[in-house]
């Protein structure tokens, strides 16, 4: 009799467990059905920012009155494997969409892309203006981030600002991008361009990556003809090895407030660590963002014994080995520029 009683008790326990399980499943599906219902909210467009997580998206849509439960959106995204396929951009929603339909909309590409071209030799202040105008970003916020040492460090830039590391390129950028996201993209392109081969080459010639960027920015400011970049870089390497001042006009233009502009004799005496007429060696930082050609020129300079060069006025230069040759070249180019000016006027 006791055995029958025990068996009955066990059967009742199993029956109760099955009922609880069934009730839980019914409750779970019932809750999912209830929270999956449309909210009846107004039709609207919600901007999903690049890099937003599923919880952040769910919260934004819940606050907009478009879904009943941010948690259910997360569950659906995980079940459907769409967590990493959600697209940034302006997404249209209407109040009769279920959470599942909302998730399907988030997978559709709605992002508007903007083409932005950064030419070689732009200063970070110029880049900030360009990005602000093209993308509707806050120029002051861009400049603050560009000079935020903590942010710079997070991008791998061991300097007080990102001058020189905003890589010149044509980019396709989301119109919904943020100040931090676009700067991260630009600097990431620099590191992709400055690959392992370049890093090893910098070590071979005894330069840090930062020093390469600094010198490349000066070459970028001087060279107008591609076939002269290597020679100009070679001249600067020779000057550094000889412990001579670089005497590079672009560094003076960078140092002067309100530059770049035409230089006068007094400008060469302007007191700044960037003025390479007053100070030996490289300036403390880049003066612009150099392009790939100038970086390669610094890493692989022309094997020349020139120490001087002077601009002809047509974009080309006369290179000299001695100060005597240089003085003669300056006189000749000066006369040529005067004659050109007279003909033009």
Secondary structure by P-SEA (a helix, b strand, c coil): caaaaaaaaaaaaaaaaaaaaaaaaaaaaaaaaaaaccccccbbbbbbcccccaaaaaaaaaaacccccaaaaaaaaaaacccccccccbbbbcccccaaaaaaaaacccbbbbbbbbcccccaaaaaaaaaaaccccaaaaaaaaacaaaaaaacccccccccccccccccccccccaaaaaaaaaaaaaaaacaaaaaaaaaacccaaaaaaaaaaaaaccccccaaaaaaaaaaaaaaaccccccaaaaaaaccccccccccccccccccccccccccccccccccccaaaaaaaaccccccccccccccccbbbbbccaaaaaaaaaaaaaaaaaaaaaac
